[in-house]
Amino acid sequence: MSAYALEVIHVHFRYPETQQPVLKNIHFTIKPGEIVGIVGLSGSGKTTLINILNGVIPKRISGDLGGQVLLWGKPVSSLELTDISQSLGTIFQDPDNQILFPNTEDELAFGPENLCREPSEIIESITDTLSLLGISHLRSKNPNQVSGGEKQLITVAAILTLDASILIFDESLSFIDKKGRQLVKEAIKKLKNQGKAILMVEHELDNLSLADRIYLLKDGTLQNFEGVIE
């Protein structure tokens, strides 16, 4: 198995209706237990990059894609979206767009049930995940009746019950208040200590205080962050 959980190797991408590439020669790696941050302004290509990492491009969105993305040494291009989602999970800005059920336990059970896992295994996974994130008290709660930070943690938990080893946080701290952001950051620390590979993609630099290293996505290229965003 590869020493890297995620490898992005000289990736470039251009949408069919445009002449200029959105991404040019993107190259970075993430090891287990490592947090990498990417900061960039709106329109810099952050969403496009995430869609490439999780296989939505080119499996659902077409375009001129070059380079390679490897999950644990396996090319994303050779994997089905279902397989990708079991290794790599994305937590988006607005948790309301990810939550489907009015009960936290049902929300966490949905993914592994679709994979036909044993009920006892699912219950154990839910219990362990809720405990890890410190939200066992939310097990019987309606996700729509908890705080923004707690709701975001429920979306993280739902991904973890699929045993995802790579997590992408797509501006996941944007829709929650200061207290909620702290809750999520504490959970991210725990996930790092558990050996998860974590990519935090943000518009706000302050949200990347946990990152081991930070890149700036600008003009379609990924640069080592020098402390100035213009």
PyMOL CGO cylinders between C-alpha atoms (Angstrom):
from pymol import cmd
from pymol.cgo import CYLINDER

trace = [
    CYLINDER, 0.00, 0.00, 0.00, 1.15, 3.53, -0.77, 0.3, 1, 1, 1, 1, 1, 1,
    CYLINDER, 1.15, 3.53, -0.77, 2.65, 5.63, 2.02, 0.3, 1, 1, 1, 1, 1, 1,
    CYLINDER, 2.65, 5.63, 2.02, 0.31, 8.41, 0.87, 0.3, 1, 1, 1, 1, 1, 1,
    CYLINDER, 0.31, 8.41, 0.87, -3.42, 8.39, 1.42, 0.3, 1, 1, 1, 1, 1, 1,
    CYLINDER, -3.42, 8.39, 1.42, -3.90, 10.90, -1.39, 0.3, 1, 1, 1, 1, 1, 1,
    CYLINDER, -3.90, 10.90, -1.39, -1.59, 11.83, -4.26, 0.3, 1, 1, 1, 1, 1, 1,
    CYLINDER, -1.59, 11.83, -4.26, -2.43, 14.52, -6.78, 0.3, 1, 1, 1, 1, 1, 1,
    CYLINDER, -2.43, 14.52, -6.78, 0.07, 14.31, -9.63, 0.3, 1, 1, 1, 1, 1, 1,
    CYLINDER, 0.07, 14.31, -9.63, 0.40, 17.13, -12.17, 0.3, 1, 1, 1, 1, 1, 1,
    CYLINDER, 0.40, 17.13, -12.17, -3.36, 17.56, -12.57, 0.3, 1, 1, 1, 1, 1, 1,
    CYLINDER, -3.36, 17.56, -12.57, -4.81, 20.04, -15.02, 0.3, 1, 1, 1, 1, 1, 1,
    CYLINDER, -4.81, 20.04, -15.02, -8.41, 20.60, -16.08, 0.3, 1, 1, 1, 1, 1, 1,
    CYLINDER, -8.41, 20.60, -16.08, -10.36, 22.66, -18.61, 0.3, 1, 1, 1, 1, 1, 1,
    CYLINDER, -10.36, 22.66, -18.61, -14.14, 22.82, -18.97, 0.3, 1, 1, 1, 1, 1, 1,
    CYLINDER, -14.14, 22.82, -18.97, -15.45, 22.15, -22.52, 0.3, 1, 1, 1, 1, 1, 1,
    CYLINDER, -15.45, 22.15, -22.52, -16.91, 25.63, -22.93, 0.3, 1, 1, 1, 1, 1, 1,
    CYLINDER, -16.91, 25.63, -22.93, -13.70, 27.48, -21.97, 0.3, 1, 1, 1, 1, 1, 1,
    CYLINDER, -13.70, 27.48, -21.97, -10.34, 27.98, -23.62, 0.3, 1, 1, 1, 1, 1, 1,
    CYLINDER, -10.34, 27.98, -23.62, -8.29, 28.54, -20.47, 0.3, 1, 1, 1, 1, 1, 1,
    CYLINDER, -8.29, 28.54, -20.47, -7.67, 25.74, -17.97, 0.3, 1, 1, 1, 1, 1, 1,
    CYLINDER, -7.67, 25.74, -17.97, -9.13, 26.12, -14.48, 0.3, 1, 1, 1, 1, 1, 1,
    CYLINDER, -9.13, 26.12, -14.48, -6.32, 24.11, -12.93, 0.3, 1, 1, 1, 1, 1, 1,
    CYLINDER, -6.32, 24.11, -12.93, -2.71, 23.84, -14.11, 0.3, 1, 1, 1, 1, 1, 1,
    CYLINDER, -2.71, 23.84, -14.11, -0.12, 21.32, -12.92, 0.3, 1, 1, 1, 1, 1, 1,
    CYLINDER, -0.12, 21.32, -12.92, -1.62, 20.75, -9.45, 0.3, 1, 1, 1, 1, 1, 1,
    CYLINDER, -1.62, 20.75, -9.45, 0.65, 18.52, -7.40, 0.3, 1, 1, 1, 1, 1, 1,
    CYLINDER, 0.65, 18.52, -7.40, 0.51, 17.63, -3.69, 0.3, 1, 1, 1, 1, 1, 1,
    CYLINDER, 0.51, 17.63, -3.69, 0.29, 14.65, -1.33, 0.3, 1, 1, 1, 1, 1, 1,
    CYLINDER, 0.29, 14.65, -1.33, -1.33, 13.88, 2.02, 0.3, 1, 1, 1, 1, 1, 1,
    CYLINDER, -1.33, 13.88, 2.02, -0.12, 11.22, 4.44, 0.3, 1, 1, 1, 1, 1, 1,
    CYLINDER, -0.12, 11.22, 4.44, -2.23, 9.49, 7.10, 0.3, 1, 1, 1, 1, 1, 1,
    CYLINDER, -2.23, 9.49, 7.10, -2.48, 11.70, 10.17, 0.3, 1, 1, 1, 1, 1, 1,
    CYLINDER, -2.48, 11.70, 10.17, -1.70, 14.84, 8.18, 0.3, 1, 1, 1, 1, 1, 1,
    CYLINDER, -1.70, 14.84, 8.18, -3.82, 17.96, 7.66, 0.3, 1, 1, 1, 1, 1, 1,
    CYLINDER, -3.82, 17.96, 7.66, -3.23, 19.94, 4.48, 0.3, 1, 1, 1, 1, 1, 1,
    CYLINDER, -3.23, 19.94, 4.48, -4.92, 23.27, 3.91, 0.3, 1, 1, 1, 1, 1, 1,
    CYLINDER, -4.92, 23.27, 3.91, -5.74, 24.95, 0.61, 0.3, 1, 1, 1, 1, 1, 1,
    CYLINDER, -5.74, 24.95, 0.61, -6.85, 28.57, 0.65, 0.3, 1, 1, 1, 1, 1, 1,
    CYLINDER, -6.85, 28.57, 0.65, -8.17, 30.50, -2.31, 0.3, 1, 1, 1, 1, 1, 1,
    CYLINDER, -8.17, 30.50, -2.31, -10.61, 33.17, -3.31, 0.3, 1, 1, 1, 1, 1, 1,
    CYLINDER, -10.61, 33.17, -3.31, -13.99, 32.43, -4.89, 0.3, 1, 1, 1, 1, 1, 1,
    CYLINDER, -13.99, 32.43, -4.89, -13.51, 31.31, -8.48, 0.3, 1, 1, 1, 1, 1, 1,
    CYLINDER, -13.51, 31.31, -8.48, -9.96, 30.10, -7.90, 0.3, 1, 1, 1, 1, 1, 1,
    CYLINDER, -9.96, 30.10, -7.90, -10.84, 26.48, -8.76, 0.3, 1, 1, 1, 1, 1, 1,
    CYLINDER, -10.84, 26.48, -8.76, -11.32, 25.00, -5.29, 0.3, 1, 1, 1, 1, 1, 1,
    CYLINDER, -11.32, 25.00, -5.29, -14.63, 23.30, -6.14, 0.3, 1, 1, 1, 1, 1, 1,
    CYLINDER, -14.63, 23.30, -6.14, -13.24, 21.96, -9.40, 0.3, 1, 1, 1, 1, 1, 1,
    CYLINDER, -13.24, 21.96, -9.40, -10.29, 20.45, -7.55, 0.3, 1, 1, 1, 1, 1, 1,
    CYLINDER, -10.29, 20.45, -7.55, -12.57, 18.77, -4.99, 0.3, 1, 1, 1, 1, 1, 1,
    CYLINDER, -12.57, 18.77, -4.99, -14.74, 17.35, -7.78, 0.3, 1, 1, 1, 1, 1, 1,
    CYLINDER, -14.74, 17.35, -7.78, -11.63, 15.83, -9.35, 0.3, 1, 1, 1, 1, 1, 1,
    CYLINDER, -11.63, 15.83, -9.35, -10.49, 14.32, -6.07, 0.3, 1, 1, 1, 1, 1, 1,
    CYLINDER, -10.49, 14.32, -6.07, -13.83, 12.65, -5.36, 0.3, 1, 1, 1, 1, 1, 1,
    CYLINDER, -13.83, 12.65, -5.36, -14.27, 11.44, -8.95, 0.3, 1, 1, 1, 1, 1, 1,
    CYLINDER, -14.27, 11.44, -8.95, -17.22, 13.65, -9.90, 0.3, 1, 1, 1, 1, 1, 1,
    CYLINDER, -17.22, 13.65, -9.90, -14.90, 14.96, -12.62, 0.3, 1, 1, 1, 1, 1, 1,
    CYLINDER, -14.90, 14.96, -12.62, -14.83, 13.27, -15.11, 0.3, 1, 1, 1, 1, 1, 1,
    CYLINDER, -14.83, 13.27, -15.11, -17.40, 10.60, -14.09, 0.3, 1, 1, 1, 1, 1, 1,
    CYLINDER, -17.40, 10.60, -14.09, -20.28, 13.10, -13.84, 0.3, 1, 1, 1, 1, 1, 1,
    CYLINDER, -20.28, 13.10, -13.84, -18.83, 16.36, -15.17, 0.3, 1, 1, 1, 1, 1, 1,
    CYLINDER, -18.83, 16.36, -15.17, -16.89, 16.25, -18.43, 0.3, 1, 1, 1, 1, 1, 1,
    CYLINDER, -16.89, 16.25, -18.43, -13.86, 18.21, -19.51, 0.3, 1, 1, 1, 1, 1, 1,
    CYLINDER, -13.86, 18.21, -19.51, -10.22, 17.97, -20.49, 0.3, 1, 1, 1, 1, 1, 1,
    CYLINDER, -10.22, 17.97, -20.49, -8.56, 16.29, -17.49, 0.3, 1, 1, 1, 1, 1, 1,
    CYLINDER, -8.56, 16.29, -17.49, -4.89, 15.43, -17.33, 0.3, 1, 1, 1, 1, 1, 1,
    CYLINDER, -4.89, 15.43, -17.33, -2.58, 14.10, -14.65, 0.3, 1, 1, 1, 1, 1, 1,
    CYLINDER, -2.58, 14.10, -14.65, -3.55, 11.56, -12.03, 0.3, 1, 1, 1, 1, 1, 1,
    CYLINDER, -3.55, 11.56, -12.03, -5.17, 11.26, -8.60, 0.3, 1, 1, 1, 1, 1, 1,
    CYLINDER, -5.17, 11.26, -8.60, -4.33, 8.24, -6.46, 0.3, 1, 1, 1, 1, 1, 1,
    CYLINDER, -4.33, 8.24, -6.46, -6.24, 7.03, -3.39, 0.3, 1, 1, 1, 1, 1, 1,
    CYLINDER, -6.24, 7.03, -3.39, -3.94, 4.74, -1.43, 0.3, 1, 1, 1, 1, 1, 1,
    CYLINDER, -3.94, 4.74, -1.43, -1.99, 4.17, -4.61, 0.3, 1, 1, 1, 1, 1, 1,
    CYLINDER, -1.99, 4.17, -4.61, -5.02, 3.35, -6.75, 0.3, 1, 1, 1, 1, 1, 1,
    CYLINDER, -5.02, 3.35, -6.75, -6.02, 5.66, -9.63, 0.3, 1, 1, 1, 1, 1, 1,
    CYLINDER, -6.02, 5.66, -9.63, -9.37, 7.36, -9.00, 0.3, 1, 1, 1, 1, 1, 1,
    CYLINDER, -9.37, 7.36, -9.00, -10.07, 6.88, -12.71, 0.3, 1, 1, 1, 1, 1, 1,
    CYLINDER, -10.07, 6.88, -12.71, -10.19, 3.11, -12.18, 0.3, 1, 1, 1, 1, 1, 1,
    CYLINDER, -10.19, 3.11, -12.18, -12.66, 3.27, -9.26, 0.3, 1, 1, 1, 1, 1, 1,
    CYLINDER, -12.66, 3.27, -9.26, -16.44, 3.55, -9.17, 0.3, 1, 1, 1, 1, 1, 1,
    CYLINDER, -16.44, 3.55, -9.17, -17.93, 6.51, -7.29, 0.3, 1, 1, 1, 1, 1, 1,
    CYLINDER, -17.93, 6.51, -7.29, -19.29, 4.11, -4.67, 0.3, 1, 1, 1, 1, 1, 1,
    CYLINDER, -19.29, 4.11, -4.67, -15.81, 2.74, -4.06, 0.3, 1, 1, 1, 1, 1, 1,
    CYLINDER, -15.81, 2.74, -4.06, -14.32, 6.22, -3.86, 0.3, 1, 1, 1, 1, 1, 1,
    CYLINDER, -14.32, 6.22, -3.86, -16.91, 7.33, -1.30, 0.3, 1, 1, 1, 1, 1, 1,
    CYLINDER, -16.91, 7.33, -1.30, -15.86, 4.50, 1.02, 0.3, 1, 1, 1, 1, 1, 1,
    CYLINDER, -15.86, 4.50, 1.02, -12.28, 5.80, 1.11, 0.3, 1, 1, 1, 1, 1, 1,
    CYLINDER, -12.28, 5.80, 1.11, -12.83, 9.52, 0.67, 0.3, 1, 1, 1, 1, 1, 1,
    CYLINDER, -12.83, 9.52, 0.67, -15.64, 11.58, 2.16, 0.3, 1, 1, 1, 1, 1, 1,
    CYLINDER, -15.64, 11.58, 2.16, -16.46, 15.24, 1.61, 0.3, 1, 1, 1, 1, 1, 1,
    CYLINDER, -16.46, 15.24, 1.61, -18.04, 17.52, 4.20, 0.3, 1, 1, 1, 1, 1, 1,
    CYLINDER, -18.04, 17.52, 4.20, -19.59, 20.54, 2.49, 0.3, 1, 1, 1, 1, 1, 1,
    CYLINDER, -19.59, 20.54, 2.49, -20.35, 24.10, 3.57, 0.3, 1, 1, 1, 1, 1, 1,
    CYLINDER, -20.35, 24.10, 3.57, -23.99, 23.64, 4.47, 0.3, 1, 1, 1, 1, 1, 1,
    CYLINDER, -23.99, 23.64, 4.47, -24.81, 20.51, 6.50, 0.3, 1, 1, 1, 1, 1, 1,
    CYLINDER, -24.81, 20.51, 6.50, -28.49, 20.88, 5.57, 0.3, 1, 1, 1, 1, 1, 1,
    CYLINDER, -28.49, 20.88, 5.57, -27.56, 19.76, 2.06, 0.3, 1, 1, 1, 1, 1, 1,
    CYLINDER, -27.56, 19.76, 2.06, -26.18, 16.45, 3.38, 0.3, 1, 1, 1, 1, 1, 1,
    CYLINDER, -26.18, 16.45, 3.38, -28.58, 15.47, 6.16, 0.3, 1, 1, 1, 1, 1, 1,
    CYLINDER, -28.58, 15.47, 6.16, -31.46, 13.27, 5.01, 0.3, 1, 1, 1, 1, 1, 1,
    CYLINDER, -31.46, 13.27, 5.01, -33.13, 11.91, 8.16, 0.3, 1, 1, 1, 1, 1, 1,
    CYLINDER, -33.13, 11.91, 8.16, -34.82, 13.45, 11.24, 0.3, 1, 1, 1, 1, 1, 1,
    CYLINDER, -34.82, 13.45, 11.24, -32.84, 11.15, 13.54, 0.3, 1, 1, 1, 1, 1, 1,
    CYLINDER, -32.84, 11.15, 13.54, -29.06, 11.08, 14.01, 0.3, 1, 1, 1, 1, 1, 1,
    CYLINDER, -29.06, 11.08, 14.01, -28.78, 7.31, 14.34, 0.3, 1, 1, 1, 1, 1, 1,
    CYLINDER, -28.78, 7.31, 14.34, -30.76, 6.80, 11.13, 0.3, 1, 1, 1, 1, 1, 1,
    CYLINDER, -30.76, 6.80, 11.13, -28.51, 9.33, 9.39, 0.3, 1, 1, 1, 1, 1, 1,
    CYLINDER, -28.51, 9.33, 9.39, -25.38, 7.45, 10.41, 0.3, 1, 1, 1, 1, 1, 1,
    CYLINDER, -25.38, 7.45, 10.41, -26.85, 4.06, 9.53, 0.3, 1, 1, 1, 1, 1, 1,
    CYLINDER, -26.85, 4.06, 9.53, -27.94, 5.02, 6.02, 0.3, 1, 1, 1, 1, 1, 1,
    CYLINDER, -27.94, 5.02, 6.02, -24.55, 4.66, 4.28, 0.3, 1, 1, 1, 1, 1, 1,
    CYLINDER, -24.55, 4.66, 4.28, -23.44, 1.34, 5.75, 0.3, 1, 1, 1, 1, 1, 1,
    CYLINDER, -23.44, 1.34, 5.75, -26.97, -0.10, 5.32, 0.3, 1, 1, 1, 1, 1, 1,
    CYLINDER, -26.97, -0.10, 5.32, -26.73, 0.66, 1.60, 0.3, 1, 1, 1, 1, 1, 1,
    CYLINDER, -26.73, 0.66, 1.60, -23.48, -1.30, 1.58, 0.3, 1, 1, 1, 1, 1, 1,
    CYLINDER, -23.48, -1.30, 1.58, -25.36, -4.25, 3.12, 0.3, 1, 1, 1, 1, 1, 1,
    CYLINDER, -25.36, -4.25, 3.12, -23.24, -4.40, 6.24, 0.3, 1, 1, 1, 1, 1, 1,
    CYLINDER, -23.24, -4.40, 6.24, -24.35, -6.49, 9.19, 0.3, 1, 1, 1, 1, 1, 1,
    CYLINDER, -24.35, -6.49, 9.19, -26.69, -4.69, 11.64, 0.3, 1, 1, 1, 1, 1, 1,
    CYLINDER, -26.69, -4.69, 11.64, -24.41, -5.47, 14.58, 0.3, 1, 1, 1, 1, 1, 1,
    CYLINDER, -24.41, -5.47, 14.58, -21.45, -4.01, 12.70, 0.3, 1, 1, 1, 1, 1, 1,
    CYLINDER, -21.45, -4.01, 12.70, -23.43, -0.87, 11.87, 0.3, 1, 1, 1, 1, 1, 1,
    CYLINDER, -23.43, -0.87, 11.87, -24.50, -0.32, 15.49, 0.3, 1, 1, 1, 1, 1, 1,
    CYLINDER, -24.50, -0.32, 15.49, -20.93, -0.77, 16.70, 0.3, 1, 1, 1, 1, 1, 1,
    CYLINDER, -20.93, -0.77, 16.70, -19.64, 1.67, 14.07, 0.3, 1, 1, 1, 1, 1, 1,
    CYLINDER, -19.64, 1.67, 14.07, -22.25, 4.28, 15.04, 0.3, 1, 1, 1, 1, 1, 1,
    CYLINDER, -22.25, 4.28, 15.04, -21.43, 3.93, 18.74, 0.3, 1, 1, 1, 1, 1, 1,
    CYLINDER, -21.43, 3.93, 18.74, -17.68, 4.20, 18.17, 0.3, 1, 1, 1, 1, 1, 1,
    CYLINDER, -17.68, 4.20, 18.17, -18.01, 7.16, 15.79, 0.3, 1, 1, 1, 1, 1, 1,
    CYLINDER, -18.01, 7.16, 15.79, -20.32, 9.16, 18.05, 0.3, 1, 1, 1, 1, 1, 1,
    CYLINDER, -20.32, 9.16, 18.05, -17.95, 8.53, 20.96, 0.3, 1, 1, 1, 1, 1, 1,
    CYLINDER, -17.95, 8.53, 20.96, -14.89, 9.57, 18.94, 0.3, 1, 1, 1, 1, 1, 1,
    CYLINDER, -14.89, 9.57, 18.94, -16.48, 12.88, 17.99, 0.3, 1, 1, 1, 1, 1, 1,
    CYLINDER, -16.48, 12.88, 17.99, -17.90, 13.48, 21.47, 0.3, 1, 1, 1, 1, 1, 1,
    CYLINDER, -17.90, 13.48, 21.47, -21.53, 13.60, 20.30, 0.3, 1, 1, 1, 1, 1, 1,
    CYLINDER, -21.53, 13.60, 20.30, -23.01, 10.44, 21.80, 0.3, 1, 1, 1, 1, 1, 1,
    CYLINDER, -23.01, 10.44, 21.80, -25.69, 12.64, 23.38, 0.3, 1, 1, 1, 1, 1, 1,
    CYLINDER, -25.69, 12.64, 23.38, -26.99, 13.46, 19.88, 0.3, 1, 1, 1, 1, 1, 1,
    CYLINDER, -26.99, 13.46, 19.88, -27.73, 9.84, 18.96, 0.3, 1, 1, 1, 1, 1, 1,
    CYLINDER, -27.73, 9.84, 18.96, -31.51, 10.15, 19.31, 0.3, 1, 1, 1, 1, 1, 1,
    CYLINDER, -31.51, 10.15, 19.31, -31.72, 13.84, 18.43, 0.3, 1, 1, 1, 1, 1, 1,
    CYLINDER, -31.72, 13.84, 18.43, -33.20, 15.41, 15.33, 0.3, 1, 1, 1, 1, 1, 1,
    CYLINDER, -33.20, 15.41, 15.33, -30.21, 16.93, 13.44, 0.3, 1, 1, 1, 1, 1, 1,
    CYLINDER, -30.21, 16.93, 13.44, -32.41, 19.85, 12.48, 0.3, 1, 1, 1, 1, 1, 1,
    CYLINDER, -32.41, 19.85, 12.48, -32.84, 20.76, 16.15, 0.3, 1, 1, 1, 1, 1, 1,
    CYLINDER, -32.84, 20.76, 16.15, -29.18, 20.98, 17.21, 0.3, 1, 1, 1, 1, 1, 1,
    CYLINDER, -29.18, 20.98, 17.21, -26.59, 23.73, 16.85, 0.3, 1, 1, 1, 1, 1, 1,
    CYLINDER, -26.59, 23.73, 16.85, -24.81, 24.40, 13.57, 0.3, 1, 1, 1, 1, 1, 1,
    CYLINDER, -24.81, 24.40, 13.57, -21.54, 22.95, 14.87, 0.3, 1, 1, 1, 1, 1, 1,
    CYLINDER, -21.54, 22.95, 14.87, -23.26, 19.81, 16.14, 0.3, 1, 1, 1, 1, 1, 1,
    CYLINDER, -23.26, 19.81, 16.14, -25.09, 19.42, 12.85, 0.3, 1, 1, 1, 1, 1, 1,
    CYLINDER, -25.09, 19.42, 12.85, -21.80, 19.60, 10.96, 0.3, 1, 1, 1, 1, 1, 1,
    CYLINDER, -21.80, 19.60, 10.96, -20.35, 16.95, 13.28, 0.3, 1, 1, 1, 1, 1, 1,
    CYLINDER, -20.35, 16.95, 13.28, -23.27, 14.67, 12.42, 0.3, 1, 1, 1, 1, 1, 1,
    CYLINDER, -23.27, 14.67, 12.42, -22.37, 14.97, 8.72, 0.3, 1, 1, 1, 1, 1, 1,
    CYLINDER, -22.37, 14.97, 8.72, -18.76, 14.07, 9.61, 0.3, 1, 1, 1, 1, 1, 1,
    CYLINDER, -18.76, 14.07, 9.61, -19.98, 11.08, 11.62, 0.3, 1, 1, 1, 1, 1, 1,
    CYLINDER, -19.98, 11.08, 11.62, -22.14, 9.86, 8.74, 0.3, 1, 1, 1, 1, 1, 1,
    CYLINDER, -22.14, 9.86, 8.74, -19.06, 9.77, 6.52, 0.3, 1, 1, 1, 1, 1, 1,
    CYLINDER, -19.06, 9.77, 6.52, -16.94, 8.05, 9.16, 0.3, 1, 1, 1, 1, 1, 1,
    CYLINDER, -16.94, 8.05, 9.16, -19.42, 5.17, 9.49, 0.3, 1, 1, 1, 1, 1, 1,
    CYLINDER, -19.42, 5.17, 9.49, -18.40, 4.30, 5.92, 0.3, 1, 1, 1, 1, 1, 1,
    CYLINDER, -18.40, 4.30, 5.92, -14.82, 3.90, 7.25, 0.3, 1, 1, 1, 1, 1, 1,
    CYLINDER, -14.82, 3.90, 7.25, -13.53, 6.76, 5.12, 0.3, 1, 1, 1, 1, 1, 1,
    CYLINDER, -13.53, 6.76, 5.12, -9.80, 7.26, 5.73, 0.3, 1, 1, 1, 1, 1, 1,
    CYLINDER, -9.80, 7.26, 5.73, -9.55, 10.52, 3.76, 0.3, 1, 1, 1, 1, 1, 1,
    CYLINDER, -9.55, 10.52, 3.76, -11.72, 13.53, 4.63, 0.3, 1, 1, 1, 1, 1, 1,
    CYLINDER, -11.72, 13.53, 4.63, -12.19, 16.71, 2.63, 0.3, 1, 1, 1, 1, 1, 1,
    CYLINDER, -12.19, 16.71, 2.63, -13.64, 19.68, 4.48, 0.3, 1, 1, 1, 1, 1, 1,
    CYLINDER, -13.64, 19.68, 4.48, -15.02, 21.99, 1.79, 0.3, 1, 1, 1, 1, 1, 1,
    CYLINDER, -15.02, 21.99, 1.79, -15.37, 25.36, 3.56, 0.3, 1, 1, 1, 1, 1, 1,
    CYLINDER, -15.37, 25.36, 3.56, -17.14, 23.36, 6.27, 0.3, 1, 1, 1, 1, 1, 1,
    CYLINDER, -17.14, 23.36, 6.27, -16.63, 26.06, 8.90, 0.3, 1, 1, 1, 1, 1, 1,
    CYLINDER, -16.63, 26.06, 8.90, -18.30, 28.81, 6.88, 0.3, 1, 1, 1, 1, 1, 1,
    CYLINDER, -18.30, 28.81, 6.88, -21.93, 28.31, 7.94, 0.3, 1, 1, 1, 1, 1, 1,
    CYLINDER, -21.93, 28.31, 7.94, -21.40, 27.95, 11.69, 0.3, 1, 1, 1, 1, 1, 1,
    CYLINDER, -21.40, 27.95, 11.69, -20.64, 30.32, 14.55, 0.3, 1, 1, 1, 1, 1, 1,
    CYLINDER, -20.64, 30.32, 14.55, -17.43, 30.60, 16.58, 0.3, 1, 1, 1, 1, 1, 1,
    CYLINDER, -17.43, 30.60, 16.58, -18.54, 27.97, 19.10, 0.3, 1, 1, 1, 1, 1, 1,
    CYLINDER, -18.54, 27.97, 19.10, -19.51, 25.60, 16.31, 0.3, 1, 1, 1, 1, 1, 1,
    CYLINDER, -19.51, 25.60, 16.31, -16.19, 26.11, 14.53, 0.3, 1, 1, 1, 1, 1, 1,
    CYLINDER, -16.19, 26.11, 14.53, -14.36, 25.20, 17.73, 0.3, 1, 1, 1, 1, 1, 1,
    CYLINDER, -14.36, 25.20, 17.73, -16.41, 22.00, 18.06, 0.3, 1, 1, 1, 1, 1, 1,
    CYLINDER, -16.41, 22.00, 18.06, -15.53, 20.95, 14.53, 0.3, 1, 1, 1, 1, 1, 1,
    CYLINDER, -15.53, 20.95, 14.53, -11.86, 21.85, 14.97, 0.3, 1, 1, 1, 1, 1, 1,
    CYLINDER, -11.86, 21.85, 14.97, -11.65, 19.71, 18.11, 0.3, 1, 1, 1, 1, 1, 1,
    CYLINDER, -11.65, 19.71, 18.11, -13.15, 16.82, 16.14, 0.3, 1, 1, 1, 1, 1, 1,
    CYLINDER, -13.15, 16.82, 16.14, -10.63, 17.34, 13.32, 0.3, 1, 1, 1, 1, 1, 1,
    CYLINDER, -10.63, 17.34, 13.32, -7.79, 17.10, 15.86, 0.3, 1, 1, 1, 1, 1, 1,
    CYLINDER, -7.79, 17.10, 15.86, -9.16, 13.76, 17.05, 0.3, 1, 1, 1, 1, 1, 1,
    CYLINDER, -9.16, 13.76, 17.05, -9.44, 12.52, 13.47, 0.3, 1, 1, 1, 1, 1, 1,
    CYLINDER, -9.44, 12.52, 13.47, -5.84, 13.50, 12.79, 0.3, 1, 1, 1, 1, 1, 1,
    CYLINDER, -5.84, 13.50, 12.79, -4.75, 11.56, 15.87, 0.3, 1, 1, 1, 1, 1, 1,
    CYLINDER, -4.75, 11.56, 15.87, -6.75, 8.59, 14.56, 0.3, 1, 1, 1, 1, 1, 1,
    CYLINDER, -6.75, 8.59, 14.56, -4.59, 8.65, 11.42, 0.3, 1, 1, 1, 1, 1, 1,
    CYLINDER, -4.59, 8.65, 11.42, -7.12, 10.16, 9.03, 0.3, 1, 1, 1, 1, 1, 1,
    CYLINDER, -7.12, 10.16, 9.03, -5.74, 12.11, 6.07, 0.3, 1, 1, 1, 1, 1, 1,
    CYLINDER, -5.74, 12.11, 6.07, -7.46, 15.49, 6.02, 0.3, 1, 1, 1, 1, 1, 1,
    CYLINDER, -7.46, 15.49, 6.02, -7.74, 18.19, 3.36, 0.3, 1, 1, 1, 1, 1, 1,
    CYLINDER, -7.74, 18.19, 3.36, -9.24, 21.50, 4.45, 0.3, 1, 1, 1, 1, 1, 1,
    CYLINDER, -9.24, 21.50, 4.45, -10.25, 23.77, 1.57, 0.3, 1, 1, 1, 1, 1, 1,
    CYLINDER, -10.25, 23.77, 1.57, -11.15, 27.26, 2.73, 0.3, 1, 1, 1, 1, 1, 1,
    CYLINDER, -11.15, 27.26, 2.73, -11.78, 30.83, 1.68, 0.3, 1, 1, 1, 1, 1, 1,
    CYLINDER, -11.78, 30.83, 1.68, -10.87, 32.14, 5.15, 0.3, 1, 1, 1, 1, 1, 1,
    CYLINDER, -10.87, 32.14, 5.15, -7.27, 31.64, 6.23, 0.3, 1, 1, 1, 1, 1, 1,
    CYLINDER, -7.27, 31.64, 6.23, -8.23, 31.74, 9.93, 0.3, 1, 1, 1, 1, 1, 1,
    CYLINDER, -8.23, 31.74, 9.93, -10.05, 28.42, 9.50, 0.3, 1, 1, 1, 1, 1, 1,
    CYLINDER, -10.05, 28.42, 9.50, -6.79, 26.67, 8.59, 0.3, 1, 1, 1, 1, 1, 1,
    CYLINDER, -6.79, 26.67, 8.59, -5.02, 27.05, 11.94, 0.3, 1, 1, 1, 1, 1, 1,
    CYLINDER, -5.02, 27.05, 11.94, -4.89, 23.25, 12.31, 0.3, 1, 1, 1, 1, 1, 1,
    CYLINDER, -4.89, 23.25, 12.31, -3.11, 22.60, 9.00, 0.3, 1, 1, 1, 1, 1, 1,
    CYLINDER, -3.11, 22.60, 9.00, 0.37, 21.11, 8.97, 0.3, 1, 1, 1, 1, 1, 1,
    CYLINDER, 0.37, 21.11, 8.97, 1.01, 23.03, 5.76, 0.3, 1, 1, 1, 1, 1, 1,
    CYLINDER, 1.01, 23.03, 5.76, -1.00, 25.41, 3.60, 0.3, 1, 1, 1, 1, 1, 1,
    CYLINDER, -1.00, 25.41, 3.60, -1.12, 26.00, -0.15, 0.3, 1, 1, 1, 1, 1, 1,
    CYLINDER, -1.12, 26.00, -0.15, -2.56, 28.96, -2.02, 0.3, 1, 1, 1, 1, 1, 1,
    CYLINDER, -2.56, 28.96, -2.02, -4.68, 28.19, -5.07, 0.3, 1, 1, 1, 1, 1, 1,
    CYLINDER, -4.68, 28.19, -5.07, -4.36, 31.17, -7.39, 0.3, 1, 1, 1, 1, 1, 1,
    CYLINDER, -4.36, 31.17, -7.39, -4.54, 31.60, -11.15, 0.3, 1, 1, 1, 1, 1, 1,
    CYLINDER, -4.54, 31.60, -11.15, -5.09, 27.86, -11.50, 0.3, 1, 1, 1, 1, 1, 1,
    CYLINDER, -5.09, 27.86, -11.50, -1.85, 26.90, -9.79, 0.3, 1, 1, 1, 1, 1, 1,
    CYLINDER, -1.85, 26.90, -9.79, -1.02, 25.66, -6.32, 0.3, 1, 1, 1, 1, 1, 1,
    CYLINDER, -1.02, 25.66, -6.32, 1.65, 27.64, -4.53, 0.3, 1, 1, 1, 1, 1, 1,
    CYLINDER, 1.65, 27.64, -4.53, 3.28, 27.34, -1.13, 0.3, 1, 1, 1, 1, 1, 1,
    CYLINDER, 3.28, 27.34, -1.13, 1.45, 29.83, 1.06, 0.3, 1, 1, 1, 1, 1, 1,
    CYLINDER, 1.45, 29.83, 1.06, 3.49, 32.93, 1.83, 0.3, 1, 1, 1, 1, 1, 1,
    CYLINDER, 3.49, 32.93, 1.83, 0.97, 34.67, 4.08, 0.3, 1, 1, 1, 1, 1, 1,
    CYLINDER, 0.97, 34.67, 4.08, -0.69, 37.08, 1.62, 0.3, 1, 1, 1, 1, 1, 1,
    CYLINDER, -0.69, 37.08, 1.62, -3.91, 36.58, -0.34, 0.3, 1, 1, 1, 1, 1, 1,
    CYLINDER, -3.91, 36.58, -0.34, -4.63, 39.12, -3.08, 0.3, 1, 1, 1, 1, 1, 1,
]
cmd.load_cgo(trace, "trace")
